[in-house]
Amino acid sequence: MSNLPASFRAFVVDKPADGAFSRGLRDVDIRDLPPGEVTVRVAWSSINFKDGLAAREDGRVARGYPLIPGIDLAGMVVASDDDAFPVGSAVLANGYDIGVARHGGYGELARIPSKWTVPQPSGLSAREAMEIGTAGFTAAMSVAALEERGLRPGDGPVLVTGASGGVGSTAIAILATRGHEVWAATGKEDEHDRLRDLGAAGILTRDEVTAPGKPLERERWAGAVDTVGAATLPYVLRTLKIGAAVASSGNASGAELATTVFPFILRGCALLGMDSANMAIERRRALWTRLGADLLPRGIADGITEVSLDTLEPALDAIHAGQARGRWVVRVTG
């Protein structure tokens, strides 16, 4: 690996045992990269809520310091000990310990195990892959899980909560592209037009999905993607149709769940947990392939906010504060 530079630029969060929390750009010694078979020159990454937490002292996400956050990345292999990923290969990676327990995508170089590495899908550029990013991957995982359980276009409306966020907006785009009648739940009135452009047939307000209700209410949804958690999931469960399911992937409003057993034992509904961080690599590669094909969300390039390593810090604060709209991508090199 003598062709690699002695150091590279990265956004680093740090909290020494005897010092204060800090974050910002710094030069990182190449020897500080963790072990792994594949070294990538990172071209693009993205900003996810988890990244915003990793960049905060009270975020409870970083599992060690110093840390280069960024839970996903896409770029070119510049050194490899695995013939499956030769130098010059276009690859991406997301999930596992990337950006939380080992250095992630907010550095010009990253080193990852080959068993975590995904060939870049033929239908996507590196930037497009990160326009989808972990949020879009989670949305696709959610849609695939609902359809694997039997959801089909024409079964009835599908609800997406937290619709203006990265997971929610991408889920709407994928569901609409696949022929589902999709409804968006959001508290942001200025997002209504964008959500309709993505394919939302109708919109619910925040009050409609967070108000207290009966243990069971009128059957309404043939399926749902919930990205919010405590505030919205109880409503979703008590309004699902018989046999329907909700794919749950977020806890932005809290982790507690106040519900009853009635949706499960009287309507046969299912709560499907979406753990995109630990998906087995073969399933991960297969889903990324589909994201370049039949699960490609419509309007992938619309509403994208681009930042660089130099302007990353305020963007991380914005996504943590709930001020982000749609997807944010990070130009790392190039």
N, C-alpha and C positions, 0 to 999 in steps of 0.2 A: 504493500500500500504506500510505497514511497512517492507515488504521484500525487498524493493528497497534500493539501496545504498544512502547515504547522498549526494554524488556528483558523477559526471561522467566526462570523458574526452571528449572534443569537440574542433573543429576548430571554432573560434569565430571571427567575424568582429565587430568592435565597433567604435563609434564616439560620445563621450559625448558632450553635449551642450557646455561645456567650455574646451574641449580638442581636441587632434589631432586624426585622423583616425589611427586605429591599427588593426592588424589581427594576429592570431596565435593560438596555442594550449593552452588551459587553463582548469582548473577544474571548472565545472558549478554546482551550487547548485541544487539539485533535485527540490527544491521549485520554481526554475526559469522556469520550464517547463510550457507551457501554459495549459489552461483547455482542457479537452478532455476525451473521454471515454476509449481510448485504449492507453496503454503505451507499446512501442516496444523496445526490445533490438535489435539495428540495427546491422545487420551482414554485409550488403553491401549497397553501394550507387553508384552513377556514376557521371561523370563530363560532364556537358552540357555548351554550350556557356553562358547561363543565369547564371550559377554558377560562371563562370569567371567574369561576370559583377558584381555579388553580392559581390565578393571579392575585388572590386576596389572602391576607394572613388568616382571616377567619373563615376561609372557604371550605376547609375540612375535606379537600380533595387531594392535594399534594401529599404523597406518602414518603417524601424525602427531599432534602435540599443539598446542594443547589439543583434546580430543575428547569429545563427548557420545556414550557408547556406546548400545547398543540396536539390534540388527540387524533388528528389525521394529517396526511401529507401525500403529495404526489410529486414525482420527479424522475430523474435519470440515475441508473446505477452507475457509480464511478469506481467501485471496488467490490469484488464478490469472491466468496469461497464456495459458492454453490453454482454448479453448471446450469441449473434451471433458470438462473437470473444472471446472465453474462453482462459484462460492462456494456453500457449503451442501451440496456433494456429500459423501457418506460414502465414504471411500477407505481403503486399506491399502497397505503397501509392505513388502517384505523382500528381502534379498539384495543383490547388486551391492556397492557400497562403503559401504552404510549401516551406521553404527556401528563401522566400522573405519578408513575413510579420509575419511569426512565425517560430520558430526553426525547422530546417529540418534535413537532413540525415547525416550531418557530425558530429554527436555526438553519443556516445555509447548508449544513450537512446533518444527516441522521443515520444512525446505524441500527438495524433491526434484524431479528432472527428471520431466516428464510421461511420458516413455518408461519410467520405472520404476514408475509409479503404477497401482494395480489398483482398479477399482470394488469396493466392498464387496459380496460376494455376497448375493443377496436372502434366502438362507436363514440368514444369520448376522448377529448383532449385532456391534458393535465389540469387545465383551468376548469373545464367543464366537470371533471370528476370532483373537484373541490367546491364548485358551485353546488353540487349535490352534497358532498361531504358526509360527515357522520350524521348530521340531522336528516339529510335526504335518505341516507342508508337506513336509518331507523324508520323513516316513513315508509320506505319500500318494504322493509321487514314486516311492518304492521299490516300493510295492504296484503302482502303475500300470505301472512298468517290468517287473516280473515277469509281470504279466498280459499286457502287450503282447508278451512273448516266448513266451507260450503257457500260462502257469500257469492252471489252472482248478480250481474246487472239485471235490473228489473225486479229484484227482491224487495226493493223499497229504499227509502232515503238512508244515507250513511252520514253520521255526524262526526265532525272533526272539531275538537276543542283546542283552544290556544291557537286559533287558525292563522294569526298573523305572524307567528314565529316560524323558525326554520323547519321543524318537523311538521307542524300543522299545515303550512302553506304548500310544502312539497307533497304531503299526503293528499291534499285537495287536488293538486295538479295530476297526480298519478291516478287517483280514483276517477276523476273526470275523463281522463284519456282512455281509461278502460271501460267507460260506458256507464259508470255508476251515477246515480243522482246523489250529489254530495252537498251537505249543508255545513256552513261554517259558524262556529261560535267564537265571538271575539268581543272584547270590551273597547276596541279601538274603532271609532266611527270613521275615521279617515282612511281606514283600510278596506272599507266595503267594496269600492270600485275595483281595487286590485284583486281581491278575493274572487269577485265575480269574473274578472278577466281570466283567472286561473281555472275557472270552471264551477265555482259555487253556484248552485241553483237557488239557494236561500241562505239567510243569515239570521242567527239568534244573537240577542244581546247577552252581555255578561249576567245581568240580573235574571234572565230567563233560565240560566243553567246553574246558578248558585243559590237560588232561593230555596228555603226548606220545603219539603214536600212529604207526601204520604209514602209508606214503605214500597208500594207499587202504584204506578200511575198508568195512564193510557199508553198502550203499546205504540211506539212511534218509529223506532230506528231498527233497520235490518242489520246494522253493524255500526261500530264507532271506533274512532282513533282518539284516545284521550292523552293529551300531552301536559295537562295541568295538575292533576292529582286531587288533593283533598277537597278543593272547592267545587269541582265539576263532576268527578267520578260518581258520587252518590246519585246525582240526577241522571247520568247516563245509564247506570245500572237499573234504576227503577222505571226507565222508559224504553228499555230494549224490547223488541218483539220476542215472542216465544222462540227459543233456540238460537237467538242471536248472540254475538260476542263483541266484546270491546278489547282492543289492543291498547294496553296501558304502558306508557314509556316516560312519563314525567311526574315531577313532584314540585313544580315551581311554586305552587300554592301551599305546600306542606305535604308531609308523608302520612299523616293519620287518615284513616278511612272510616267514616261513620255511615254504616249501611246496615242492612238486615240480610238474613239468608234467603228471603223470599224470591229475589230475582233468580237465584240458583236452584231452589227446590220447587218453585211453583211455575217457573217459566223455562227452566233448563238453560239459562244463560251461562256464559263463560267469561271469565276475566283472564285474558292472555297477557302475561308479562313479557315485555320486549327488552331483552338484555343484549344490546348490540355489541357490548364490549367483549363478551365471552363466546360469541358464536364460533363454532368450529370452522377451521380455515377452508375446508372444501365447500361448505355451505356458504361461507363468506364470498369466496371467489365466484361461485355460481350466481349469487345474488347481484354482485357487481356486474357480471356479464349481462344479466337481465336489465340492470340499470342503463346499460348502453343500448338496449333493444326494446323489449315489450314493456318494461317498467320506466322507460325514460319519461320524466315529467315534462308536460307541455310548458312552454314559456321559461325554459331553464335559465336563459340569460336575462330575463326581465327582473327588475327590482333588485339587482345585485349591487352591493356596496363593496368597493375594493379599497383596501388599505395596504400599507407596506409595513415592514418591521419598524420603520421610523414613526409611523402613526398608529401603531398597534395598541399602545397603552390606553388611550381614551376610548377606543372601540371596545376593549375588554370591560371597562367600567360601564359603558353604555349597555352592553348585552346583559350584564348582571343587574342593572337597574331597570330592565324591561323596556329600554328605549330603542332596541333594535327592531327593524322591520325587515322581514324576509331573510335572505342569506347574505352573509358577509364572507368575502374571500380575502386571503392575505397573499400578496405577491412577495415571495421570499427571495428569489433570485431571478435574473433574466429581465 
